[in-house]
């Protein structure tokens, strides 16, 4: 048995425009008067270019503030985590507050203009067809994401992709490490092999140091929200493989070398 575990944003779904809109509107709660109306095109362009720094959706609120403050891109790429800590302290927010605000803002956008919200999302060419094929196959496929599960489910339903409820995991279900470990245990009696496709190199690097995943194969999605430095590092790695969109959508990555 081969378990296919796939990240959502940056692997299946190209959602940077939606994150930009949600981050902009949610930031208005923390910086009143600074984020009014619709985000300008110049903001959207900068946000999309800086999207690789975001690991979890609520961080788009903080990225919006950094862009509004005109913080240079190089500084954001180099010190994003530190800048985020400083901003959270500045506004006196908690992680739970940021996550809740981000979710409420998304829910409000969906409620007021569901088609408009859905239209802000694109899926990479061929990924929905692959997901449908894998979901209908004998071996299990899972989505393991830091996006809240209800939003993933809504997007899949809109695109008419059917996946069982217990095959979609999001931010509300725990860390990616804990979810992947649970999935291995779920299928332990079948001597499973797991492949995990992710667009965040730091996540894959954390996983490869965990002996629980010694028999897993890790792929960095070359088409996702990755930086040139990420690609270069993965290309020279013995344990993380750089995966092209072509190999992903034709499914060959599941068989090669297993």
C-alpha positions as CSV (number, residue, x, y, z in Angstrom):
1,X,0.0,0.0,0.0
2,X,1.1,3.5,-0.8
3,X,-0.4,6.4,1.1
4,X,-0.4,9.7,-0.9
5,X,-0.5,12.7,1.4
6,X,-0.8,16.1,-0.4
7,X,-0.6,19.6,0.9
8,X,-3.4,21.9,-0.5
9,X,-2.2,25.5,-1.0
10,X,0.8,25.6,-3.3
11,X,0.4,21.9,-4.3
12,X,-3.2,21.6,-5.5
13,X,-4.6,25.1,-5.2
14,X,-3.1,28.5,-6.2
15,X,-4.8,30.7,-3.6
16,X,-2.5,33.7,-3.2
17,X,-5.0,36.2,-4.4
18,X,-7.6,35.0,-1.9
19,X,-5.1,35.1,0.9
20,X,-4.2,38.7,-0.1
21,X,-7.9,39.7,0.1
22,X,-8.5,37.9,3.4
23,X,-5.3,39.2,5.0
24,X,-6.2,42.8,3.9
25,X,-9.7,42.7,5.4
26,X,-8.7,40.9,8.5
27,X,-5.9,43.3,9.2
28,X,-8.5,46.1,9.5
29,X,-9.5,44.6,12.9
30,X,-5.9,45.1,14.3
31,X,-5.0,48.3,12.5
32,X,-8.3,50.3,12.2
33,X,-8.4,52.9,9.4
34,X,-5.4,51.5,7.5
35,X,-7.1,48.7,5.5
36,X,-10.2,50.2,4.0
37,X,-12.0,49.3,0.8
38,X,-10.6,46.7,-1.6
39,X,-6.9,45.9,-1.6
40,X,-5.2,47.8,-4.5
41,X,-3.6,46.0,-7.3
42,X,-0.1,47.0,-6.2
43,X,-0.8,45.3,-2.8
44,X,-2.0,42.1,-4.5
45,X,1.1,42.0,-6.7
46,X,3.5,42.4,-3.7
47,X,1.5,39.9,-1.7
48,X,1.6,37.2,-4.4
49,X,5.4,37.7,-4.8
50,X,5.9,37.3,-1.0
51,X,3.5,34.4,-0.6
52,X,6.3,31.8,-0.1
53,X,6.9,33.2,3.4
54,X,3.5,32.2,4.7
55,X,3.1,28.8,6.3
56,X,-0.4,29.3,7.9
57,X,-3.3,31.5,6.6
58,X,-3.5,33.8,9.6
59,X,0.1,35.0,8.8
60,X,-1.4,36.8,5.8
61,X,-2.7,39.4,8.3
62,X,0.8,40.1,9.4
63,X,2.2,40.1,5.8
64,X,-0.5,42.6,4.9
65,X,0.8,44.9,7.7
66,X,4.4,44.5,6.5
67,X,3.5,45.4,3.0
68,X,1.5,48.4,4.2
69,X,4.6,49.5,6.1
70,X,6.6,49.2,2.9
71,X,9.1,46.8,4.5
72,X,11.5,45.7,1.8
73,X,11.0,42.2,0.2
74,X,14.5,41.0,1.1
75,X,13.9,41.8,4.8
76,X,10.6,40.0,4.8
77,X,12.1,36.9,3.2
78,X,15.0,36.9,5.5
79,X,13.3,37.7,8.9
80,X,9.6,37.1,8.4
81,X,9.2,35.1,11.7
82,X,10.9,37.8,13.7
83,X,8.9,40.5,12.1
84,X,5.7,38.6,12.8
85,X,6.5,38.2,16.5
86,X,7.2,42.0,16.7
87,X,3.8,42.8,15.1
88,X,1.9,40.4,17.3
89,X,3.4,42.1,20.4
90,X,2.7,45.5,18.9
91,X,-1.0,44.9,18.6
92,X,-1.3,42.8,21.8
93,X,-2.9,39.9,19.9
94,X,-2.8,36.2,20.6
95,X,-2.3,33.4,18.1
96,X,-5.9,32.3,18.8
97,X,-7.2,35.8,18.1
98,X,-5.4,36.0,14.8
99,X,-6.6,32.6,13.7
100,X,-10.2,33.3,14.7
101,X,-10.1,36.7,13.0
102,X,-8.8,35.2,9.8
103,X,-11.5,32.5,9.8
104,X,-14.3,35.0,10.5
105,X,-13.1,37.2,7.7
106,X,-13.1,34.3,5.3
107,X,-16.6,33.2,6.5
108,X,-17.9,36.7,6.0
109,X,-16.5,36.9,2.4
110,X,-18.1,33.5,1.6
111,X,-21.4,34.6,3.1
112,X,-21.6,37.9,1.2
113,X,-20.2,36.8,-2.2
114,X,-19.6,33.0,-2.4
115,X,-19.0,33.0,-6.1
116,X,-16.6,35.9,-5.8
117,X,-14.7,34.1,-3.0
118,X,-14.5,30.9,-5.0
119,X,-13.3,32.8,-8.1
120,X,-10.2,34.0,-6.2
121,X,-8.9,30.4,-6.2
122,X,-7.2,28.7,-9.1
123,X,-6.1,25.1,-9.3
124,X,-2.8,24.1,-10.9
125,X,-3.3,22.4,-14.3
126,X,-4.0,18.8,-14.0
127,X,-4.1,18.6,-10.2
128,X,-7.9,18.2,-9.8
129,X,-7.9,15.3,-12.3
130,X,-5.1,13.6,-10.4
131,X,-6.9,14.1,-7.1
132,X,-10.1,12.6,-8.5
133,X,-8.1,9.6,-9.9
134,X,-6.3,9.0,-6.7
135,X,-9.5,9.3,-4.6
136,X,-11.1,6.6,-6.7
137,X,-8.1,4.3,-6.5
138,X,-7.5,1.4,-4.1
139,X,-4.6,3.1,-2.2
140,X,-5.6,6.0,0.1
141,X,-5.0,9.7,-0.6
142,X,-5.2,12.4,2.0
143,X,-5.0,16.2,2.0
144,X,-2.9,17.4,4.9
145,X,-3.0,21.2,5.1
146,X,-2.7,24.2,7.4
147,X,-5.8,25.7,5.9
148,X,-9.0,25.2,7.9
149,X,-10.7,22.1,6.8
150,X,-14.1,23.7,6.1
151,X,-12.6,25.9,3.4
152,X,-10.8,23.0,1.7
153,X,-14.1,21.0,1.6
154,X,-16.0,23.9,0.2
155,X,-13.5,24.4,-2.7
156,X,-13.4,20.7,-3.5
157,X,-17.2,20.6,-3.6
158,X,-17.3,23.6,-5.9
159,X,-14.9,21.8,-8.2
160,X,-17.0,18.6,-7.9
161,X,-14.1,16.6,-6.4
162,X,-15.4,13.9,-4.0
163,X,-13.3,13.0,-1.1
164,X,-14.4,11.2,2.1
165,X,-14.6,13.5,5.2
166,X,-11.9,11.5,7.0
167,X,-9.4,12.1,4.2
168,X,-9.2,15.9,4.5
169,X,-7.1,17.3,7.4
170,X,-6.6,21.0,8.1
171,X,-5.4,23.5,10.7
172,X,-8.1,22.4,13.1
173,X,-6.8,18.8,13.2
174,X,-3.3,19.4,14.5
175,X,0.2,19.7,13.1
176,X,1.2,18.0,9.8
177,X,3.6,15.8,11.8
178,X,0.9,14.5,14.1
179,X,-1.5,14.0,11.2
180,X,1.0,12.1,9.1
181,X,2.0,10.0,12.1
182,X,-1.7,9.2,12.7
183,X,-2.2,8.1,9.1
184,X,0.8,5.7,9.3
185,X,-0.7,4.2,12.4
186,X,-4.2,4.0,10.8
187,X,-2.8,1.8,8.1
188,X,-0.1,0.1,10.1
189,X,-1.4,-3.4,9.5
190,X,-1.0,-2.9,5.7
191,X,2.7,-2.2,5.9
192,X,2.2,1.2,4.3
193,X,4.6,3.4,2.4
194,X,3.9,7.1,2.4
195,X,4.8,9.9,0.0
196,X,4.2,13.5,1.1
197,X,4.1,16.4,-1.4
198,X,4.6,19.8,0.2
199,X,5.7,23.2,-1.1
200,X,7.4,24.4,2.2
201,X,10.9,23.2,2.5
202,X,11.2,23.8,6.3
203,X,8.2,21.5,6.9
204,X,9.9,18.7,4.9
205,X,13.2,19.3,6.8
206,X,11.4,18.9,10.1
207,X,9.8,15.7,9.0
208,X,12.9,14.1,7.7
209,X,14.6,14.4,11.1
210,X,11.8,12.4,12.7
211,X,12.6,8.7,12.7
212,X,8.9,7.9,12.6
213,X,9.0,8.9,8.9
214,X,12.3,7.2,7.9
215,X,10.5,5.1,5.3
216,X,8.6,8.0,3.8
217,X,9.5,9.9,0.6
218,X,9.3,13.6,0.7
219,X,8.7,15.8,-2.4
220,X,9.1,19.5,-2.7
221,X,6.5,20.9,-5.2
222,X,8.6,22.9,-7.7
223,X,5.5,24.8,-8.9
224,X,4.3,25.9,-5.5
225,X,5.2,28.8,-3.2
226,X,8.9,28.0,-3.1
227,X,11.9,30.3,-3.5
228,X,14.9,29.8,-5.8
229,X,17.0,29.0,-2.7
230,X,14.4,26.3,-1.7
231,X,14.7,24.7,-5.1
232,X,18.5,24.7,-5.1
233,X,18.6,23.2,-1.6
234,X,16.1,20.4,-2.5
235,X,18.0,19.7,-5.7
236,X,21.1,18.9,-3.7
237,X,19.3,16.9,-1.0
238,X,19.5,13.2,-0.6
239,X,16.2,12.9,1.3
240,X,14.0,15.6,-0.2
241,X,13.1,15.3,-3.9
242,X,12.3,18.2,-6.2
243,X,9.1,17.3,-8.0
244,X,7.9,18.9,-11.3
245,X,4.2,19.6,-12.0
246,X,4.4,17.2,-15.0
247,X,5.6,14.3,-12.8
248,X,3.0,15.1,-10.2
249,X,-0.1,15.2,-12.4
250,X,0.9,12.1,-14.4
251,X,1.2,10.2,-11.1
252,X,4.6,8.8,-11.8
253,X,6.1,10.1,-8.6
254,X,4.0,7.5,-6.7
255,X,5.7,4.6,-8.4
256,X,9.3,5.7,-9.1
257,X,11.6,4.1,-6.7
258,X,9.0,2.6,-4.3
